[in-house]
Amino acid sequence: MFCENCGAKIADNDMFCQNCGKRVEFPATQPIPEQNVSQAEPEASAQNSEQAAQAETVAAQQTAAAVAEPQQPQANPYTQQAQQPQVNPYSQQPQQNPYAQQTQTNQYLQQNPYAMPNGQQMAQQPKKSNFKINKKMIIIGSVVLAVIIAAVIVICILVSNANNPVNKMINAINNGEYKTANELYYNNYNALSDNKAVIDAIQAQVDAVKKAYDDGSMDYDTAMDKLDDISDLPMSYETSLSEVRSEIRELESSADYLKQGDEYLKKKEYSNAIYYYDEVLEKDTANYKKAQEQRAKAIDGIRQEYLDEAKEEFDNGEYKYAISDLQNALDDNYLTNDEKINAQIATYVDEIIKKSDEYFNNKDYENALDLIVNIKNMFDEGSDNYTKLNAQLEKLNKEIPVKLQDISFSSSNSDYFYRYQSGSKDISGNEYNSDNVCTMSVSKYHENAYAEMYVNKGYKKIKGIIAVKDNNYSSISSDTRAHFEVVGDKKTLYKSEVLTNKSEPINFAVNIKDVDTLTIKLVYSKGSGSSGMDVILSDVEIYSVDSSEPDAPANETSEVSKVESSKEESSKAESSKPESSKAESSKAA
C-alpha cells in the first residue's frame, strides 16, 4: 500500500505514512448484502461465497493500483492490456490481472453477478422462489400486524394516561384513597378543578354507598361514615351527596317507624301501631310493603274489638247499643265504609226483624213495634237497612191489631167505660194482667155503657174476651142480667149470651168489614134493687183488612145467646103459670 500524499510505501500495520506523516485511509470494501444471500437457493450458496471472495480480491487490487499511481488519470481497469498485470498482495489466489482482457472481465462478471464493471459489488438480485404467498396469508398477516400496532398504541396511551393527573385522581378515588386524591387535586389544581370526569368518579362513590345501604350490605352508621369521608373530597358538593345523606337518614327513620309499629301491635295498641306504620315511606322499598301488611293487621284488630263488643251487647238483648257501636266503628278513620262492619250491621238488622216476628207471634205487639221503630230511626232514610226495617214496620202495622184501650173514641160515656184495668178478676177467680184490659159498668140507674169509634172500613175483625167482674165491694144479685153487643153502622153485628153472676168468660170474634162506625156496648137487662154488673173486656183488638189474621165468621147472634134467650122466655112463661102447672112442668123435666 502506498501513501496518497507522497507515494511512499506503507507497511500493512502502519496507521501513518513514515515519510510524510499523513494518516493512512484504508478504502472500505463493500460487503455482500445478507438479504440477497439469504434469498439465494441452497445449491448456489457455495458458489456465491466464492464469487464474493473474488469480488473482494478485485476491489482490493483496484484500491492498491489507485494508491500506487495517484498522479495518473484514472483509467477503466477493464480496458488495460494483459501485459500490465498487478499483483494483489491481499489475495492468496495465483497472481493474475483481472483487468488485462475484456474477455476476462466479462467472464468475471458472469461468474460474480454481484460485481460491477468498475470493480464495485453489484446488489444481488433475488432469485425466484417456488414459495407462493396466497391472499389468505396476506390477510392474516395484515390482521396480525394491525393487532400488534393497536397493542403498541394502547400501551402507549395507557402509559400516558397513567401519568395523567386526572386519571391518577380518579384511580385514587375509586380505590378509596381520598387523602391521596386531595393531594393530587391541590398539586394539580388547574388541571383538576371542576373536572367533570373527577366529579363523576365522586358521584359514583356516593351512588355506591346508597346502593349498598338499600340492599342491606351496608348499615346506617357505616354508610354515614363513608359519606362523611367522601364529603372531604374537593368538588363533592357538585354531587348528590347531600341529598343521598338526607335520604338515607329518612330511610333509617322509616325503618325505625316500622319497628315501633310492631311493638305497639304486639301490645294490641292498634291505633298507635297504625300511626307509626303510616310514617313508613313508600320509597323505603325494604320496609314499606311489610308496613302495609302490618297496618292491615292492626286495622283487623280494631275491627275485631268493635265486633266483639257489639256481639256481647246483641247477645244480651241490647240491640240498639250493638248497632250504635258498629256505626261508631264506621266513623273511625281506619274503618270508613268497612265491608265487614257493614255486613255485620246488615246481619244484625235481619236478626232484629226475626226477633220482632217472635214478639208478634207471642202477641207482644208493643215490643215488636218498638224494636223496629227504634232501630229504623238509627239509619238514614233510603239506606238498605232503613228500607228493610220500614218494610217490617209496615207489615207489623197491618198484622198487629189495635188494642181497645189504645183506640181513640169518637164518643163514649166515660163514667161507665174504664181503661187500664190490669189486675182485674172475674167471678170465676181468673185474673187479667195484660196491658189491654178495660171494664164497662151498668145498673138499674144507667142501663148501658158504650164506646164509639171510626174505623173507616179499614178493619175486618174485632175479637176478645168478655168476663163478669168480681166486685169485692158488693156482690152481684142473682137475678141481675146484662149482655154485650157489637154494632156496625147502627146495625147489631153481635150480641152475647145473657151475663149473670155465674157466667164463664166468653171469647168472641166479629166480622166488621165495610164498617165505618163501630160501637161496642154493655146493656143492662134486669136486676133486683139497685144491684148492677161490671164486665171485663180483655185483649179486645181490631185487625186491619191487610192483616193475615183469618176473617171472623159471618155476623150473626151467637148460638149461646139464642139458647139463653129461649131459657129466659121459658122462665117467663113458667112464672106466669099456676103452681100446679109449675109442678107438672117440673115433673116433666
Contacts in CASP RR format, 6 or more apart in sequence:
PFRMAT RR
TARGET T0000
AUTHOR 0000-0000-0000
METHOD contacts of the structure
MODEL  1
MFCENCGAKIADNDMFCQNCGKRVEFPATQPIPEQNVSQAEPEASAQNSE
QAAQAETVAAQQTAAAVAEPQQPQANPYTQQAQQPQVNPYSQQPQQNPYA
QQTQTNQYLQQNPYAMPNGQQMAQQPKKSNFKINKKMIIIGSVVLAVIIA
AVIVICILVSNANNPVNKMINAINNGEYKTANELYYNNYNALSDNKAVID
AIQAQVDAVKKAYDDGSMDYDTAMDKLDDISDLPMSYETSLSEVRSEIRE
LESSADYLKQGDEYLKKKEYSNAIYYYDEVLEKDTANYKKAQEQRAKAID
GIRQEYLDEAKEEFDNGEYKYAISDLQNALDDNYLTNDEKINAQIATYVD
EIIKKSDEYFNNKDYENALDLIVNIKNMFDEGSDNYTKLNAQLEKLNKEI
PVKLQDISFSSSNSDYFYRYQSGSKDISGNEYNSDNVCTMSVSKYHENAY
AEMYVNKGYKKIKGIIAVKDNNYSSISSDTRAHFEVVGDKKTLYKSEVLT
NKSEPINFAVNIKDVDTLTIKLVYSKGSGSSGMDVILSDVEIYSVDSSEP
DAPANETSEVSKVESSKEESSKAESSKPESSKAESSKAA
1 9 0 8 1.000
1 10 0 8 1.000
1 12 0 8 1.000
1 24 0 8 1.000
1 64 0 8 1.000
1 67 0 8 1.000
1 89 0 8 1.000
2 8 0 8 1.000
2 9 0 8 1.000
2 10 0 8 1.000
2 67 0 8 1.000
2 68 0 8 1.000
2 70 0 8 1.000
3 9 0 8 1.000
3 10 0 8 1.000
3 17 0 8 1.000
3 19 0 8 1.000
3 20 0 8 1.000
3 21 0 8 1.000
3 22 0 8 1.000
3 24 0 8 1.000
3 67 0 8 1.000
4 22 0 8 1.000
4 25 0 8 1.000
4 67 0 8 1.000
4 70 0 8 1.000
5 17 0 8 1.000
5 20 0 8 1.000
5 21 0 8 1.000
5 22 0 8 1.000
6 17 0 8 1.000
6 19 0 8 1.000
6 20 0 8 1.000
6 22 0 8 1.000
7 19 0 8 1.000
7 67 0 8 1.000
7 68 0 8 1.000
7 70 0 8 1.000
8 17 0 8 1.000
8 18 0 8 1.000
8 19 0 8 1.000
8 20 0 8 1.000
10 17 0 8 1.000
10 18 0 8 1.000
10 24 0 8 1.000
11 18 0 8 1.000
14 24 0 8 1.000
15 23 0 8 1.000
15 24 0 8 1.000
16 22 0 8 1.000
16 23 0 8 1.000
16 24 0 8 1.000
17 24 0 8 1.000
27 59 0 8 1.000
27 63 0 8 1.000
27 66 0 8 1.000
29 56 0 8 1.000
29 59 0 8 1.000
29 60 0 8 1.000
30 59 0 8 1.000
30 120 0 8 1.000
30 121 0 8 1.000
31 121 0 8 1.000
32 48 0 8 1.000
32 52 0 8 1.000
32 55 0 8 1.000
32 114 0 8 1.000
32 121 0 8 1.000
32 124 0 8 1.000
33 123 0 8 1.000
33 124 0 8 1.000
35 124 0 8 1.000
36 114 0 8 1.000
36 123 0 8 1.000
36 124 0 8 1.000
36 125 0 8 1.000
36 126 0 8 1.000
37 45 0 8 1.000
37 48 0 8 1.000
37 124 0 8 1.000
39 124 0 8 1.000
39 126 0 8 1.000
39 127 0 8 1.000
39 129 0 8 1.000
40 48 0 8 1.000
40 124 0 8 1.000
40 127 0 8 1.000
41 127 0 8 1.000
44 127 0 8 1.000
48 114 0 8 1.000
48 124 0 8 1.000
51 111 0 8 1.000
51 112 0 8 1.000
51 113 0 8 1.000
51 114 0 8 1.000
51 115 0 8 1.000
52 112 0 8 1.000
52 114 0 8 1.000
52 121 0 8 1.000
54 93 0 8 1.000
54 108 0 8 1.000
54 111 0 8 1.000
54 112 0 8 1.000
54 115 0 8 1.000
55 112 0 8 1.000
55 114 0 8 1.000
55 115 0 8 1.000
55 119 0 8 1.000
55 121 0 8 1.000
57 88 0 8 1.000
57 90 0 8 1.000
57 91 0 8 1.000
57 93 0 8 1.000
58 98 0 8 1.000
58 108 0 8 1.000
58 115 0 8 1.000
58 119 0 8 1.000
59 119 0 8 1.000
59 120 0 8 1.000
59 121 0 8 1.000
60 88 0 8 1.000
60 90 0 8 1.000
60 91 0 8 1.000
61 86 0 8 1.000
61 88 0 8 1.000
61 90 0 8 1.000
61 91 0 8 1.000
61 98 0 8 1.000
62 77 0 8 1.000
62 119 0 8 1.000
64 86 0 8 1.000
64 88 0 8 1.000
64 89 0 8 1.000
64 90 0 8 1.000
65 77 0 8 1.000
65 86 0 8 1.000
66 74 0 8 1.000
68 86 0 8 1.000
76 117 0 8 1.000
76 118 0 8 1.000
77 98 0 8 1.000
77 99 0 8 1.000
77 118 0 8 1.000
77 119 0 8 1.000
78 99 0 8 1.000
78 102 0 8 1.000
78 105 0 8 1.000
78 117 0 8 1.000
79 99 0 8 1.000
79 102 0 8 1.000
80 97 0 8 1.000
80 99 0 8 1.000
80 100 0 8 1.000
81 100 0 8 1.000
81 101 0 8 1.000
82 97 0 8 1.000
82 100 0 8 1.000
82 101 0 8 1.000
82 104 0 8 1.000
83 100 0 8 1.000
84 97 0 8 1.000
84 99 0 8 1.000
84 100 0 8 1.000
85 95 0 8 1.000
85 96 0 8 1.000
85 97 0 8 1.000
85 100 0 8 1.000
86 97 0 8 1.000
86 99 0 8 1.000
87 95 0 8 1.000
88 95 0 8 1.000
98 104 0 8 1.000
98 105 0 8 1.000
98 108 0 8 1.000
99 105 0 8 1.000
105 117 0 8 1.000
108 115 0 8 1.000
109 115 0 8 1.000
109 117 0 8 1.000
113 122 0 8 1.000
113 124 0 8 1.000
113 125 0 8 1.000
114 121 0 8 1.000
114 122 0 8 1.000
114 123 0 8 1.000
114 124 0 8 1.000
115 121 0 8 1.000
115 122 0 8 1.000
116 122 0 8 1.000
161 167 0 8 1.000
162 168 0 8 1.000
165 184 0 8 1.000
165 187 0 8 1.000
165 188 0 8 1.000
165 191 0 8 1.000
165 192 0 8 1.000
166 191 0 8 1.000
166 192 0 8 1.000
166 195 0 8 1.000
166 197 0 8 1.000
166 198 0 8 1.000
168 184 0 8 1.000
169 181 0 8 1.000
169 184 0 8 1.000
169 185 0 8 1.000
169 188 0 8 1.000
169 192 0 8 1.000
169 198 0 8 1.000
169 201 0 8 1.000
170 197 0 8 1.000
170 198 0 8 1.000
170 201 0 8 1.000
172 178 0 8 1.000
172 180 0 8 1.000
172 181 0 8 1.000
172 184 0 8 1.000
173 181 0 8 1.000
173 198 0 8 1.000
173 201 0 8 1.000
173 202 0 8 1.000
173 205 0 8 1.000
173 233 0 8 1.000
174 201 0 8 1.000
174 204 0 8 1.000
174 205 0 8 1.000
176 205 0 8 1.000
178 229 0 8 1.000
178 230 0 8 1.000
178 232 0 8 1.000
178 233 0 8 1.000
181 233 0 8 1.000
182 232 0 8 1.000
182 233 0 8 1.000
182 234 0 8 1.000
184 192 0 8 1.000
185 192 0 8 1.000
185 193 0 8 1.000
185 198 0 8 1.000
185 234 0 8 1.000
186 234 0 8 1.000
192 198 0 8 1.000
192 234 0 8 1.000
193 235 0 8 1.000
194 235 0 8 1.000
194 238 0 8 1.000
195 235 0 8 1.000
198 235 0 8 1.000
199 235 0 8 1.000
199 238 0 8 1.000
199 239 0 8 1.000
202 230 0 8 1.000
202 233 0 8 1.000
202 235 0 8 1.000
202 236 0 8 1.000
202 238 0 8 1.000
202 239 0 8 1.000
202 241 0 8 1.000
203 239 0 8 1.000
203 240 0 8 1.000
205 230 0 8 1.000
206 227 0 8 1.000
206 230 0 8 1.000
206 236 0 8 1.000
206 239 0 8 1.000
206 240 0 8 1.000
206 241 0 8 1.000
206 244 0 8 1.000
207 244 0 8 1.000
209 218 0 8 1.000
209 223 0 8 1.000
209 226 0 8 1.000
209 227 0 8 1.000
209 230 0 8 1.000
209 244 0 8 1.000
209 248 0 8 1.000
210 223 0 8 1.000
210 244 0 8 1.000
210 247 0 8 1.000
210 248 0 8 1.000
212 218 0 8 1.000
212 223 0 8 1.000
213 219 0 8 1.000
213 220 0 8 1.000
213 223 0 8 1.000
213 248 0 8 1.000
213 251 0 8 1.000
214 251 0 8 1.000
214 285 0 8 1.000
214 286 0 8 1.000
216 286 0 8 1.000
218 226 0 8 1.000
220 248 0 8 1.000
220 252 0 8 1.000
223 248 0 8 1.000
224 245 0 8 1.000
224 248 0 8 1.000
227 241 0 8 1.000
227 244 0 8 1.000
227 245 0 8 1.000
227 248 0 8 1.000
230 236 0 8 1.000
230 241 0 8 1.000
231 241 0 8 1.000
250 281 0 8 1.000
250 284 0 8 1.000
251 281 0 8 1.000
251 283 0 8 1.000
251 284 0 8 1.000
251 286 0 8 1.000
253 279 0 8 1.000
254 279 0 8 1.000
254 280 0 8 1.000
254 281 0 8 1.000
254 284 0 8 1.000
254 287 0 8 1.000
254 288 0 8 1.000
255 280 0 8 1.000
255 284 0 8 1.000
255 286 0 8 1.000
255 287 0 8 1.000
257 276 0 8 1.000
257 277 0 8 1.000
257 279 0 8 1.000
257 280 0 8 1.000
257 291 0 8 1.000
258 276 0 8 1.000
258 277 0 8 1.000
258 280 0 8 1.000
258 287 0 8 1.000
258 290 0 8 1.000
258 291 0 8 1.000
258 294 0 8 1.000
260 276 0 8 1.000
261 272 0 8 1.000
261 273 0 8 1.000
261 275 0 8 1.000
261 276 0 8 1.000
261 277 0 8 1.000
261 294 0 8 1.000
262 273 0 8 1.000
262 294 0 8 1.000
264 270 0 8 1.000
264 272 0 8 1.000
264 273 0 8 1.000
264 276 0 8 1.000
264 298 0 8 1.000
265 273 0 8 1.000
265 294 0 8 1.000
265 297 0 8 1.000
265 298 0 8 1.000
268 301 0 8 1.000
270 298 0 8 1.000
270 299 0 8 1.000
270 301 0 8 1.000
270 302 0 8 1.000
270 305 0 8 1.000
271 298 0 8 1.000
271 302 0 8 1.000
271 334 0 8 1.000
273 294 0 8 1.000
273 295 0 8 1.000
273 298 0 8 1.000
274 295 0 8 1.000
274 298 0 8 1.000
274 299 0 8 1.000
274 302 0 8 1.000
274 334 0 8 1.000
277 291 0 8 1.000
277 292 0 8 1.000
277 294 0 8 1.000
277 295 0 8 1.000
277 298 0 8 1.000
278 295 0 8 1.000
280 287 0 8 1.000
280 288 0 8 1.000
280 291 0 8 1.000
281 288 0 8 1.000
282 288 0 8 1.000
284 291 0 8 1.000
298 334 0 8 1.000
299 334 0 8 1.000
299 335 0 8 1.000
302 329 0 8 1.000
302 332 0 8 1.000
302 334 0 8 1.000
302 335 0 8 1.000
303 329 0 8 1.000
303 335 0 8 1.000
303 338 0 8 1.000
303 340 0 8 1.000
303 341 0 8 1.000
306 325 0 8 1.000
306 326 0 8 1.000
306 328 0 8 1.000
306 329 0 8 1.000
306 332 0 8 1.000
306 335 0 8 1.000
306 341 0 8 1.000
307 326 0 8 1.000
307 340 0 8 1.000
307 341 0 8 1.000
307 344 0 8 1.000
309 325 0 8 1.000
310 321 0 8 1.000
310 322 0 8 1.000
310 323 0 8 1.000
310 325 0 8 1.000
310 326 0 8 1.000
310 344 0 8 1.000
310 348 0 8 1.000
311 322 0 8 1.000
313 319 0 8 1.000
313 321 0 8 1.000
313 322 0 8 1.000
313 325 0 8 1.000
314 322 0 8 1.000
314 348 0 8 1.000
314 351 0 8 1.000
319 348 0 8 1.000
319 352 0 8 1.000
319 355 0 8 1.000
319 371 0 8 1.000
319 375 0 8 1.000
320 374 0 8 1.000
320 375 0 8 1.000
320 378 0 8 1.000
322 348 0 8 1.000
323 345 0 8 1.000
323 348 0 8 1.000
323 349 0 8 1.000
323 375 0 8 1.000
323 378 0 8 1.000
324 378 0 8 1.000
326 341 0 8 1.000
326 344 0 8 1.000
326 345 0 8 1.000
326 348 0 8 1.000
327 345 0 8 1.000
327 378 0 8 1.000
329 335 0 8 1.000
329 338 0 8 1.000
329 341 0 8 1.000
330 336 0 8 1.000
330 337 0 8 1.000
330 338 0 8 1.000
330 341 0 8 1.000
330 342 0 8 1.000
335 341 0 8 1.000
345 385 0 8 1.000
346 384 0 8 1.000
346 385 0 8 1.000
349 375 0 8 1.000
349 385 0 8 1.000
349 388 0 8 1.000
349 389 0 8 1.000
350 388 0 8 1.000
352 371 0 8 1.000
352 372 0 8 1.000
352 375 0 8 1.000
352 389 0 8 1.000
353 372 0 8 1.000
353 388 0 8 1.000
353 389 0 8 1.000
353 392 0 8 1.000
355 371 0 8 1.000
356 367 0 8 1.000
356 368 0 8 1.000
356 369 0 8 1.000
356 371 0 8 1.000
356 372 0 8 1.000
356 392 0 8 1.000
356 396 0 8 1.000
357 368 0 8 1.000
359 365 0 8 1.000
359 367 0 8 1.000
359 368 0 8 1.000
359 371 0 8 1.000
360 368 0 8 1.000
360 396 0 8 1.000
360 399 0 8 1.000
360 400 0 8 1.000
363 539 0 8 1.000
365 396 0 8 1.000
365 400 0 8 1.000
365 401 0 8 1.000
365 403 0 8 1.000
366 435 0 8 1.000
368 396 0 8 1.000
368 400 0 8 1.000
369 393 0 8 1.000
369 396 0 8 1.000
369 397 0 8 1.000
369 400 0 8 1.000
372 389 0 8 1.000
372 392 0 8 1.000
372 393 0 8 1.000
372 396 0 8 1.000
373 393 0 8 1.000
375 389 0 8 1.000
376 386 0 8 1.000
376 389 0 8 1.000
376 390 0 8 1.000
376 393 0 8 1.000
379 385 0 8 1.000
379 386 0 8 1.000
379 389 0 8 1.000
380 386 0 8 1.000
397 544 0 8 1.000
398 544 0 8 1.000
398 546 0 8 1.000
398 547 0 8 1.000
399 544 0 8 1.000
399 547 0 8 1.000
399 548 0 8 1.000
399 549 0 8 1.000
401 541 0 8 1.000
401 542 0 8 1.000
401 543 0 8 1.000
401 544 0 8 1.000
401 547 0 8 1.000
401 549 0 8 1.000
402 459 0 8 1.000
402 541 0 8 1.000
402 542 0 8 1.000
403 435 0 8 1.000
403 436 0 8 1.000
403 539 0 8 1.000
403 540 0 8 1.000
403 541 0 8 1.000
404 436 0 8 1.000
404 438 0 8 1.000
404 520 0 8 1.000
404 537 0 8 1.000
404 540 0 8 1.000
404 541 0 8 1.000
404 542 0 8 1.000
405 419 0 8 1.000
405 420 0 8 1.000
405 435 0 8 1.000
405 436 0 8 1.000
405 437 0 8 1.000
405 438 0 8 1.000
406 436 0 8 1.000
407 451 0 8 1.000
407 453 0 8 1.000
407 542 0 8 1.000
408 453 0 8 1.000
409 451 0 8 1.000
409 452 0 8 1.000
409 453 0 8 1.000
410 452 0 8 1.000
410 453 0 8 1.000
410 454 0 8 1.000
410 517 0 8 1.000
411 451 0 8 1.000
411 452 0 8 1.000
412 450 0 8 1.000
412 451 0 8 1.000
412 452 0 8 1.000
413 446 0 8 1.000
413 448 0 8 1.000
413 449 0 8 1.000
413 450 0 8 1.000
415 446 0 8 1.000
416 440 0 8 1.000
416 441 0 8 1.000
416 442 0 8 1.000
416 446 0 8 1.000
416 448 0 8 1.000
416 449 0 8 1.000
417 438 0 8 1.000
417 439 0 8 1.000
417 440 0 8 1.000
417 449 0 8 1.000
417 450 0 8 1.000
417 451 0 8 1.000
418 438 0 8 1.000
418 439 0 8 1.000
418 440 0 8 1.000
418 441 0 8 1.000
419 438 0 8 1.000
420 437 0 8 1.000
420 438 0 8 1.000
421 432 0 8 1.000
421 437 0 8 1.000
421 438 0 8 1.000
421 439 0 8 1.000
421 536 0 8 1.000
422 432 0 8 1.000
422 433 0 8 1.000
422 434 0 8 1.000
422 435 0 8 1.000
422 437 0 8 1.000
423 431 0 8 1.000
423 432 0 8 1.000
423 433 0 8 1.000
423 437 0 8 1.000
424 431 0 8 1.000
424 432 0 8 1.000
424 437 0 8 1.000
424 439 0 8 1.000
424 469 0 8 1.000
424 536 0 8 1.000
424 538 0 8 1.000
425 431 0 8 1.000
425 432 0 8 1.000
425 469 0 8 1.000
425 470 0 8 1.000
426 432 0 8 1.000
426 467 0 8 1.000
426 468 0 8 1.000
426 469 0 8 1.000
426 470 0 8 1.000
426 505 0 8 1.000
426 536 0 8 1.000
427 467 0 8 1.000
427 468 0 8 1.000
427 469 0 8 1.000
427 470 0 8 1.000
427 476 0 8 1.000
427 501 0 8 1.000
427 502 0 8 1.000
427 503 0 8 1.000
428 467 0 8 1.000
428 504 0 8 1.000
428 505 0 8 1.000
429 470 0 8 1.000
430 467 0 8 1.000
430 505 0 8 1.000
432 465 0 8 1.000
432 467 0 8 1.000
432 536 0 8 1.000
432 538 0 8 1.000
434 538 0 8 1.000
434 539 0 8 1.000
436 538 0 8 1.000
436 539 0 8 1.000
436 540 0 8 1.000
436 541 0 8 1.000
437 536 0 8 1.000
437 537 0 8 1.000
437 538 0 8 1.000
437 539 0 8 1.000
438 536 0 8 1.000
438 537 0 8 1.000
438 540 0 8 1.000
439 469 0 8 1.000
439 534 0 8 1.000
439 535 0 8 1.000
439 536 0 8 1.000
439 537 0 8 1.000
440 449 0 8 1.000
440 521 0 8 1.000
440 522 0 8 1.000
440 534 0 8 1.000
440 535 0 8 1.000
440 537 0 8 1.000
441 449 0 8 1.000
441 522 0 8 1.000
441 532 0 8 1.000
441 533 0 8 1.000
441 534 0 8 1.000
441 535 0 8 1.000
442 448 0 8 1.000
442 449 0 8 1.000
442 482 0 8 1.000
442 522 0 8 1.000
442 523 0 8 1.000
442 524 0 8 1.000
442 532 0 8 1.000
442 533 0 8 1.000
442 535 0 8 1.000
443 524 0 8 1.000
443 530 0 8 1.000
443 531 0 8 1.000
443 532 0 8 1.000
443 533 0 8 1.000
444 524 0 8 1.000
444 527 0 8 1.000
444 529 0 8 1.000
444 530 0 8 1.000
444 531 0 8 1.000
444 532 0 8 1.000
445 530 0 8 1.000
446 524 0 8 1.000
447 523 0 8 1.000
447 524 0 8 1.000
448 521 0 8 1.000
448 522 0 8 1.000
448 523 0 8 1.000
448 524 0 8 1.000
449 521 0 8 1.000
449 522 0 8 1.000
450 519 0 8 1.000
450 520 0 8 1.000
450 521 0 8 1.000
450 522 0 8 1.000
451 519 0 8 1.000
451 520 0 8 1.000
451 521 0 8 1.000
452 517 0 8 1.000
452 518 0 8 1.000
452 519 0 8 1.000
453 517 0 8 1.000
453 518 0 8 1.000
453 519 0 8 1.000
454 516 0 8 1.000
454 517 0 8 1.000
454 518 0 8 1.000
455 512 0 8 1.000
455 515 0 8 1.000
455 516 0 8 1.000
455 517 0 8 1.000
455 518 0 8 1.000
455 542 0 8 1.000
456 516 0 8 1.000
457 513 0 8 1.000
457 514 0 8 1.000
457 515 0 8 1.000
457 516 0 8 1.000
457 545 0 8 1.000
458 544 0 8 1.000
458 545 0 8 1.000
459 512 0 8 1.000
459 513 0 8 1.000
459 515 0 8 1.000
459 518 0 8 1.000
459 542 0 8 1.000
459 543 0 8 1.000
459 544 0 8 1.000
459 545 0 8 1.000
460 511 0 8 1.000
460 512 0 8 1.000
460 513 0 8 1.000
460 543 0 8 1.000
460 544 0 8 1.000
460 545 0 8 1.000
460 547 0 8 1.000
460 549 0 8 1.000
460 551 0 8 1.000
460 552 0 8 1.000
461 509 0 8 1.000
461 510 0 8 1.000
461 511 0 8 1.000
461 512 0 8 1.000
461 542 0 8 1.000
461 543 0 8 1.000
461 547 0 8 1.000
461 549 0 8 1.000
461 551 0 8 1.000
461 552 0 8 1.000
462 486 0 8 1.000
462 509 0 8 1.000
462 510 0 8 1.000
462 512 0 8 1.000
462 518 0 8 1.000
462 520 0 8 1.000
462 540 0 8 1.000
462 541 0 8 1.000
462 542 0 8 1.000
462 543 0 8 1.000
462 552 0 8 1.000
463 507 0 8 1.000
463 508 0 8 1.000
463 509 0 8 1.000
463 510 0 8 1.000
463 540 0 8 1.000
463 541 0 8 1.000
463 543 0 8 1.000
463 552 0 8 1.000
464 507 0 8 1.000
464 508 0 8 1.000
464 509 0 8 1.000
464 537 0 8 1.000
464 538 0 8 1.000
464 539 0 8 1.000
464 540 0 8 1.000
464 541 0 8 1.000
465 505 0 8 1.000
465 506 0 8 1.000
465 507 0 8 1.000
465 508 0 8 1.000
465 536 0 8 1.000
465 537 0 8 1.000
465 538 0 8 1.000
465 539 0 8 1.000
465 540 0 8 1.000
466 484 0 8 1.000
466 496 0 8 1.000
466 499 0 8 1.000
466 505 0 8 1.000
466 506 0 8 1.000
466 508 0 8 1.000
466 535 0 8 1.000
466 536 0 8 1.000
466 537 0 8 1.000
467 503 0 8 1.000
467 504 0 8 1.000
467 505 0 8 1.000
467 506 0 8 1.000
467 535 0 8 1.000
467 536 0 8 1.000
467 538 0 8 1.000
468 476 0 8 1.000
468 499 0 8 1.000
468 500 0 8 1.000
468 501 0 8 1.000
468 503 0 8 1.000
468 533 0 8 1.000
468 534 0 8 1.000
468 535 0 8 1.000
468 536 0 8 1.000
469 533 0 8 1.000
469 534 0 8 1.000
469 535 0 8 1.000
469 536 0 8 1.000
471 534 0 8 1.000
474 531 0 8 1.000
475 501 0 8 1.000
476 500 0 8 1.000
476 501 0 8 1.000
476 531 0 8 1.000
476 532 0 8 1.000
476 533 0 8 1.000
477 501 0 8 1.000
477 527 0 8 1.000
477 528 0 8 1.000
477 529 0 8 1.000
477 531 0 8 1.000
477 532 0 8 1.000
478 500 0 8 1.000
478 501 0 8 1.000
479 526 0 8 1.000
479 527 0 8 1.000
479 528 0 8 1.000
480 500 0 8 1.000
480 501 0 8 1.000
480 526 0 8 1.000
480 527 0 8 1.000
480 528 0 8 1.000
480 531 0 8 1.000
480 532 0 8 1.000
480 533 0 8 1.000
481 498 0 8 1.000
481 499 0 8 1.000
481 500 0 8 1.000
481 524 0 8 1.000
481 525 0 8 1.000
481 526 0 8 1.000
481 527 0 8 1.000
481 568 0 8 1.000
482 498 0 8 1.000
482 499 0 8 1.000
482 522 0 8 1.000
482 523 0 8 1.000
482 524 0 8 1.000
482 525 0 8 1.000
482 532 0 8 1.000
482 533 0 8 1.000
482 535 0 8 1.000
483 495 0 8 1.000
483 496 0 8 1.000
483 497 0 8 1.000
483 498 0 8 1.000
483 499 0 8 1.000
483 522 0 8 1.000
483 523 0 8 1.000
483 525 0 8 1.000
483 561 0 8 1.000
484 495 0 8 1.000
484 496 0 8 1.000
484 499 0 8 1.000
484 506 0 8 1.000
484 508 0 8 1.000
484 520 0 8 1.000
484 521 0 8 1.000
484 522 0 8 1.000
484 523 0 8 1.000
484 535 0 8 1.000
485 492 0 8 1.000
485 494 0 8 1.000
485 495 0 8 1.000
485 496 0 8 1.000
485 520 0 8 1.000
485 521 0 8 1.000
485 522 0 8 1.000
485 523 0 8 1.000
486 492 0 8 1.000
486 493 0 8 1.000
486 494 0 8 1.000
486 495 0 8 1.000
486 508 0 8 1.000
486 510 0 8 1.000
486 512 0 8 1.000
486 518 0 8 1.000
486 519 0 8 1.000
486 520 0 8 1.000
487 493 0 8 1.000
487 518 0 8 1.000
487 519 0 8 1.000
487 520 0 8 1.000
487 521 0 8 1.000
488 512 0 8 1.000
488 515 0 8 1.000
488 517 0 8 1.000
488 518 0 8 1.000
488 519 0 8 1.000
489 515 0 8 1.000
489 516 0 8 1.000
489 517 0 8 1.000
490 517 0 8 1.000
490 519 0 8 1.000
492 557 0 8 1.000
493 510 0 8 1.000
493 511 0 8 1.000
493 512 0 8 1.000
493 515 0 8 1.000
493 555 0 8 1.000
494 508 0 8 1.000
494 510 0 8 1.000
494 555 0 8 1.000
494 557 0 8 1.000
494 558 0 8 1.000
495 557 0 8 1.000
495 558 0 8 1.000
495 561 0 8 1.000
496 506 0 8 1.000
496 508 0 8 1.000
496 558 0 8 1.000
496 560 0 8 1.000
496 561 0 8 1.000
497 503 0 8 1.000
497 506 0 8 1.000
497 558 0 8 1.000
497 560 0 8 1.000
497 561 0 8 1.000
497 563 0 8 1.000
497 564 0 8 1.000
498 525 0 8 1.000
498 561 0 8 1.000
498 564 0 8 1.000
498 565 0 8 1.000
498 568 0 8 1.000
499 533 0 8 1.000
499 535 0 8 1.000
501 533 0 8 1.000
505 538 0 8 1.000
506 560 0 8 1.000
508 558 0 8 1.000
509 552 0 8 1.000
509 553 0 8 1.000
510 552 0 8 1.000
510 555 0 8 1.000
511 551 0 8 1.000
511 552 0 8 1.000
511 553 0 8 1.000
511 554 0 8 1.000
511 555 0 8 1.000
512 518 0 8 1.000
512 542 0 8 1.000
512 552 0 8 1.000
513 545 0 8 1.000
513 551 0 8 1.000
518 542 0 8 1.000
520 537 0 8 1.000
520 540 0 8 1.000
522 533 0 8 1.000
522 535 0 8 1.000
524 532 0 8 1.000
524 533 0 8 1.000
543 549 0 8 1.000
574 582 0 8 1.000
574 585 0 8 1.000
577 585 0 8 1.000
END
